[in-house]
Protein backbone atom coordinates (compact mmCIF):
# COMPACT_ATOMS: atom_id res chain seq x y z
CA UNK A 1 0.00 0.00 0.00
CA UNK A 2 2.84 2.37 0.89
CA UNK A 3 4.52 1.78 -2.48
CA UNK A 4 1.29 2.58 -4.33
CA UNK A 5 0.89 5.83 -2.38
CA UNK A 6 4.48 6.81 -3.10
CA UNK A 7 3.79 6.21 -6.79
CA UNK A 8 0.69 8.41 -6.55
CA UNK A 9 2.78 11.08 -4.84
CA UNK A 10 5.37 11.01 -7.64
CA UNK A 11 2.63 11.41 -10.25
CA UNK A 12 1.06 14.28 -8.27
CA UNK A 13 4.46 15.95 -8.00
CA UNK A 14 4.97 15.82 -11.76
CA UNK A 15 1.47 17.15 -12.41
CA UNK A 16 1.96 20.04 -9.97
CA UNK A 17 5.21 20.99 -11.70
CA UNK A 18 3.53 20.94 -15.12
CA UNK A 19 0.49 22.96 -14.01
CA UNK A 20 2.61 25.59 -12.25
CA UNK A 21 4.90 25.89 -15.29
CA UNK A 22 1.89 26.50 -17.54
CA UNK A 23 0.64 29.44 -15.50
CA UNK A 24 1.38 32.89 -16.92
CA UNK A 25 3.81 35.16 -15.11
CA UNK A 26 2.26 37.80 -12.86
CA UNK A 27 4.99 40.43 -13.32
CA UNK A 28 7.23 41.44 -16.19
CA UNK A 29 10.46 41.07 -14.23
CA UNK A 30 11.74 40.64 -10.70
CA UNK A 31 12.64 44.32 -10.42
CA UNK A 32 9.03 45.34 -11.12
CA UNK A 33 7.90 43.47 -8.02
CA UNK A 34 10.12 45.64 -5.80
CA UNK A 35 9.82 48.95 -7.64
CA UNK A 36 6.07 48.74 -8.15
CA UNK A 37 5.43 48.53 -4.44
CA UNK A 38 2.70 45.93 -4.84
CA UNK A 39 0.29 48.17 -6.76
CA UNK A 40 -0.34 45.42 -9.28
CA UNK A 41 -1.70 43.06 -6.65
CA UNK A 42 -4.55 45.32 -5.60
CA UNK A 43 -5.80 46.00 -9.13
CA UNK A 44 -5.78 42.44 -10.45
CA UNK A 45 -9.05 40.91 -11.58
CA UNK A 46 -10.10 37.34 -10.92
CA UNK A 47 -8.60 34.82 -13.32
CA UNK A 48 -10.97 33.65 -16.04
CA UNK A 49 -11.00 30.82 -18.55
CA UNK A 50 -7.86 28.75 -18.80
CA UNK A 51 -6.14 30.74 -16.03
CA UNK A 52 -8.96 29.94 -13.62
CA UNK A 53 -8.75 26.27 -14.59
CA UNK A 54 -5.00 26.22 -13.87
CA UNK A 55 -5.54 28.02 -10.56
CA UNK A 56 -8.20 25.53 -9.45
CA UNK A 57 -6.16 22.56 -10.67
CA UNK A 58 -3.12 23.77 -8.70
CA UNK A 59 -5.20 24.02 -5.52
CA UNK A 60 -6.68 20.56 -6.06
CA UNK A 61 -3.36 18.89 -6.80
CA UNK A 62 -1.72 20.62 -3.82
CA UNK A 63 -4.48 19.44 -1.52
CA UNK A 64 -4.24 15.88 -2.83
CA UNK A 65 -0.47 15.96 -2.39
CA UNK A 66 -0.89 17.10 1.21
CA UNK A 67 -3.50 14.41 1.95
CA UNK A 68 -1.42 11.63 0.38
CA UNK A 69 1.69 12.73 2.30
CA UNK A 70 -0.22 12.62 5.60
CA UNK A 71 -1.62 9.21 4.65
CA UNK A 72 1.89 7.89 3.96
CA UNK A 73 3.09 9.26 7.31
CA UNK A 74 0.23 7.52 9.12
CA UNK A 75 0.95 4.19 7.42
CA UNK A 76 4.72 4.34 8.12
KAFEN-V887862 format. One record per residue. N is the residue number from 0. RES is the residue in three letters. SS is DSSP state (@ for helix, = for strand, . for the rest). PHI is phi in whole degrees, 0 to 359 (* if undefined). PSI is psi in whole degrees, 0 to 359 (NA if undefined). Layout:
BEGIN
n = {N;N}
res = {RES;RES}
ss = {SS;SS}
phi = {PHI;PHI}
psi = {PSI;PSI}
END
This chain:
BEGIN
n = {0;1;2;3;4;5;6;7;8;9;10;11;12;13;14;15;16;17;18;19;20;21;22;23;24;25;26;27;28;29;30;31;32;33;34;35;36;37;38;39;40;41;42;43;44;45;46;47;48;49;50;51;52;53;54;55;56;57;58;59;60;61;62;63;64;65;66;67;68;69;70;71;72;73;74;75}
res = {UNK;UNK;UNK;UNK;UNK;UNK;UNK;UNK;UNK;UNK;UNK;UNK;UNK;UNK;UNK;UNK;UNK;UNK;UNK;UNK;UNK;UNK;UNK;UNK;UNK;UNK;UNK;UNK;UNK;UNK;UNK;UNK;UNK;UNK;UNK;UNK;UNK;UNK;UNK;UNK;UNK;UNK;UNK;UNK;UNK;UNK;UNK;UNK;UNK;UNK;UNK;UNK;UNK;UNK;UNK;UNK;UNK;UNK;UNK;UNK;UNK;UNK;UNK;UNK;UNK;UNK;UNK;UNK;UNK;UNK;UNK;UNK;UNK;UNK;UNK;UNK}
ss = {.;@;@;@;@;@;@;@;@;@;@;@;@;@;@;@;@;@;@;@;@;@;.;.;.;.;.;.;.;@;@;@;@;@;@;.;.;.;@;@;@;@;.;.;.;.;.;.;.;@;@;@;@;@;@;@;@;@;@;@;@;@;@;@;@;@;@;@;@;@;@;@;@;@;@;.}
phi = {*;298;295;295;293;294;297;297;295;295;296;299;299;296;295;298;299;295;294;293;292;282;289;289;290;275;236;290;210;292;292;295;294;273;287;293;72;84;297;296;289;279;257;286;266;295;294;231;67;294;297;295;299;296;297;294;296;297;298;296;296;296;295;297;299;297;296;295;294;294;298;297;296;290;286;291}
psi = {318;321;322;317;324;322;319;320;322;317;316;320;314;318;320;317;316;314;319;323;332;342;141;153;144;330;161;315;172;327;330;330;326;320;322;339;17;13;326;329;329;339;5;144;166;143;143;158;231;326;318;321;314;321;313;319;320;316;315;311;322;318;316;320;316;315;315;322;322;319;317;319;323;327;322;NA}
END
